[in-house]
Amino acid sequence: MTSHGTMKTNTAPPLSLRLFCLALMVPACAINGAFVALAIPALAPYGIPALLVSSLIGGMIGVLPARWLALKIHEGLRDER
């Protein structure tokens, strides 16, 4: 039971919402990963490969906030009904 007295159902967000959140968060985290690589002077000798690897790592990490965002949006939409 929640504080509102309603039962919470364990429904997953729809695929379209999950894909939308992935489309938002993965590129954003990949760009942040590239900026981190630019900010670390020790990665300068590695050049473009360092940027690519850090972007890939950032993109993989971006899946986690995308899942969280999809769940929060889905909960908010479900509460409005």
C-alpha positions in Angstrom: 0.0 0.0 0.0 1.2 3.5 -0.7 0.5 6.5 1.4 -2.5 7.3 -0.9 -4.2 4.0 0.0 -3.9 2.6 -3.5 -2.1 -0.6 -4.5 1.0 -0.1 -6.6 1.1 -2.3 -9.7 4.4 -3.5 -11.1 3.9 -2.5 -14.7 6.9 -1.6 -16.8 7.1 1.5 -18.8 6.1 1.1 -22.5 8.8 0.4 -25.0 8.2 3.8 -26.7 8.9 5.6 -23.4 12.0 3.6 -22.7 13.4 4.2 -26.2 12.6 7.9 -25.9 14.5 8.1 -22.6 17.4 6.2 -24.1 17.5 8.6 -27.1 17.8 11.5 -24.6 20.2 10.2 -22.0 22.7 8.0 -24.0 24.0 10.8 -26.3 24.1 13.3 -23.4 26.2 11.0 -21.3 28.4 10.2 -24.3 29.1 13.9 -24.8 29.8 14.3 -21.1 32.3 11.4 -21.4 34.1 13.2 -24.2 34.3 16.3 -22.1 35.8 14.4 -19.3 38.4 13.0 -21.7 39.2 16.5 -22.8 39.6 17.7 -19.2 42.1 15.1 -18.3 45.6 16.1 -19.5 46.9 12.5 -19.2 44.6 11.5 -22.0 46.0 14.1 -24.5 48.7 11.8 -26.0 46.0 9.2 -27.0 44.0 11.8 -29.0 40.8 10.7 -30.9 40.8 7.1 -29.6 40.6 8.4 -26.0 37.6 10.5 -27.0 35.9 7.6 -28.6 36.5 5.2 -25.7 35.4 7.7 -23.1 32.3 8.5 -25.2 31.4 4.8 -25.5 31.8 4.4 -21.7 29.7 7.5 -21.1 27.0 6.1 -23.5 26.9 2.8 -21.6 26.6 4.6 -18.3 23.8 6.6 -19.8 21.5 3.6 -19.9 21.1 3.8 -16.1 19.7 7.3 -15.9 17.5 6.5 -18.9 16.0 3.6 -17.1 15.4 5.7 -14.0 13.9 8.5 -16.0 11.5 6.2 -17.8 10.3 4.7 -14.5 9.7 8.2 -13.0 7.8 9.4 -16.1 5.8 6.3 -16.1 4.9 6.6 -12.4 3.9 10.3 -13.0 1.7 9.4 -15.9 0.2 6.5 -14.0 -0.6 8.8 -11.0 -2.5 11.2 -13.2 -5.1 8.6 -14.3 
